[in-house]
């Protein structure tokens, strides 16, 4: 029998033990009966999602979980999200993720998301940037909330630029976070000079824009990062011969990985990437998709966002809601299916005290016809390493789930 699989991907869920939780992690403290069922009825282990030498970012981590080996195929986050938006990149284009951020008057990056700016406000600001600063060499594209794009056009530009990831750089001085050339080429130096000038001109425009008036965390700067050229990922049906896959996510980076690899991308109205997302819509989409596709990758962003905010109460809520409104209902609806394997894991840790990604291997649990019970009784960072799955990397998880 060709088995199918659903992966529940809880972005940024893994954490460290916290004194205020009695020495437990947020995952161990939150109510997670669905996740615990997967661990108790199946096998647990760990997964190395962030290979050494690569950015500690969600694009790298989710490529790893899906088995696309970012150490060989990583193109940069900008071009992945460009693909998600249907932006055609030419051979001389360099696509950049472009956050709208808030920096205080004393020159410190305070908020990587500009207060989780609304999509309407972000779109208005990106339209203003395009009108005033866009042209033959640069195009601004709106995305979802603070997650936007800019594309540089022409042979004078290079993706070989050192950058700082904004959600890992909060409360740091802007002077310590400047772009710099990653090689000695004239193109890299020219790209840095062009973008530094563009950042300052954008800051002047954003400071005067009425959308930002009176806000505690105004979107008063752009933050270009993770550049790259047109991506080439292995096709899902080649990586896993004859199999099909689909992704369900609110954020462009996951949707882009799906499109780049030939997976189907399922739209869910009201999916926002935060706590106000359409949980039921995502669960219903997964239930419909598993009849059509061999692998369904159901991604939730909200836990990661709460972790970067450093808000423990919201992180606990996001973990519990993911379990209550997605994991548990999907498991219950498919309880009689004998052809489906299920897996739960984060893509990377975001310790609430650090508010940024770390490279520690994440816990993973899987249950279904391909997995025997191993005695692990709950899903947690501390129990998972003792399970029968052992330590996974590469395409090992997907191959086990699809029994290839």
C-alpha positions, 0 to 999 in steps of 0.5 A, spaced: 500 500 500 502 507 498 501 510 504 499 518 505 502 523 510 500 529 514 505 533 517 503 538 522 509 544 522 509 548 528 513 554 526 518 556 532 515 552 537 521 548 540 524 552 546 528 552 553 525 550 560 523 556 563 523 557 571 516 561 571 513 554 568 516 550 573 522 548 569 518 546 563 518 548 556 512 552 553 510 545 549 511 541 555 506 546 559 501 547 554 495 543 553 497 539 547 493 532 547 493 531 539 500 532 539 501 527 545 497 522 542 502 522 536 508 521 540 504 516 545 501 512 539 508 512 535 515 513 535 519 520 537 526 522 535 529 529 533 531 532 526 536 537 524 533 542 520 538 548 520 545 545 517 551 548 519 553 554 515 546 556 512 542 562 515 538 560 521 531 562 518 525 558 516 526 557 509 532 553 510 528 549 516 522 548 512 526 546 506 530 541 510 523 538 513 521 537 506 528 533 504 530 539 499 537 539 502 538 547 503 546 545 503 545 544 496 539 548 493 538 554 498 537 560 493 535 565 499 529 567 502 527 573 497 527 569 490 523 563 494 517 569 496 518 572 489 515 565 486 510 565 491 507 571 489 508 569 481 513 574 480 517 573 474 525 574 475 529 575 470 536 572 469 539 579 472 534 580 477 536 579 485 530 579 489 530 581 497 525 580 502 523 587 505 521 587 512 517 594 514 520 595 521 520 600 526 527 603 529 527 608 535 529 615 534 536 613 538 537 609 532 535 602 535 531 596 531 525 595 536 520 591 532 522 587 526 514 587 524 512 594 525 507 592 530 505 586 526 502 592 521 496 590 517 496 588 510 492 594 508 497 599 511 503 595 509 500 595 502 499 603 502 506 604 504 509 599 499 505 602 494 508 609 496 515 606 496 514 604 489 511 610 486 516 615 489 522 610 489 521 605 484 524 605 477 528 601 472 533 598 477 528 597 483 521 594 484 517 594 491 512 588 491 507 588 497 506 581 501 503 579 507 503 584 513 510 586 514 513 581 509 514 584 503 519 584 497 524 588 493 527 586 486 533 589 483 534 589 476 540 589 472 547 586 471 550 591 476 547 588 482 549 582 486 546 577 491 553 577 494 551 581 500 552 580 508 545 582 511 542 581 518 536 577 519 531 583 522 527 578 527 534 576 530 536 583 531 531 587 535 534 592 540 540 592 536 543 599 534 542 600 526 550 602 526 551 594 527 546 592 522 549 595 516 549 591 509 556 589 507 559 586 501 560 578 501 566 578 496 571 583 493 566 584 487 564 591 484 557 589 483 557 587 491 560 594 493 555 597 488 549 593 491 551 595 498 551 602 496 545 603 492 541 599 498 544 604 503 542 610 499 535 607 498 534 605 505 535 612 507 530 615 502 525 610 504 526 612 511 524 619 509 518 617 505 515 613 511 516 618 516 512 623 513 507 618 511 500 618 514 499 611 515 504 611 520 501 617 524 500 616 531 503 609 531 507 606 537 511 602 532 511 605 526 513 602 519 519 607 519 524 603 515 525 598 510 529 592 511 532 588 505 535 581 507 536 574 504 537 576 497 538 571 491 536 570 484 531 565 480 531 559 484 531 552 482 529 546 487 528 539 485 521 537 484 517 533 489 515 528 484 522 527 482 525 527 490 519 522 491 518 518 485 511 518 483 508 522 489 504 528 490 504 534 495 501 540 497 502 545 502 497 549 506 500 556 509 499 563 510 506 565 509 509 566 502 516 563 504 512 556 505 508 557 499 514 559 495 518 552 497 511 549 495 511 552 488 518 552 487 518 544 488 512 543 484 507 542 490 500 544 490 499 550 494 492 551 497 489 557 499 485 558 505 481 564 506 482 568 512 489 565 513 493 570 516 500 568 519 498 570 526 493 568 532 487 571 528 488 565 522 482 561 520 484 555 524 478 551 521 479 553 514 486 550 514 484 543 518 478 543 513 483 544 507 488 538 510 482 533 510 480 535 503 487 535 500 489 528 503 484 525 498 488 528 493 495 528 495 500 523 498 503 528 502 500 534 506 504 539 509 500 544 514 504 549 516 502 554 522 506 561 523 503 564 529 507 560 534 514 563 531 511 570 531 509 570 538 516 567 540 519 573 536 515 578 540 518 574 547 510 574 549 510 567 553 502 568 554 501 568 547 506 563 545 502 558 550 496 560 547 498 559 540 501 552 541 494 550 545 490 553 539 494 549 534 493 543 537 485 544 539 483 547 532 488 543 527 491 537 530 486 534 534 480 535 529 484 532 523 486 526 527 479 525 530 476 526 523 481 521 520 481 516 526 479 510 521 484 511 516 489 506 515 493 509 510 495 515 513 501 517 517 502 523 521 508 527 524 508 533 528 515 537 529 517 545 529 521 547 524 526 550 529 527 553 536 525 560 538 527 560 545 522 566 548 528 569 552 532 570 546 527 571 541 531 568 535 532 562 532 537 557 534 540 551 531 538 545 536 535 539 533 527 539 534 523 534 537 519 530 532 514 524 533 510 520 527 504 515 528 500 511 523 501 504 520 509 505 518 511 507 526 510 502 532 510 505 539 516 506 543 514 508 550 514 515 549 508 518 553 508 525 550 511 530 545 516 534 548 523 537 547 526 532 553 522 526 551 523 526 544 531 524 543 529 517 547 524 515 542 525 510 536 526 514 530 533 517 533 536 523 529 533 524 522 536 529 517 535 530 509 529 527 506 529 521 512 522 524 515 518 524 508 521 517 506 519 514 512 512 517 512 511 515 505 514 509 506 519 509 500 
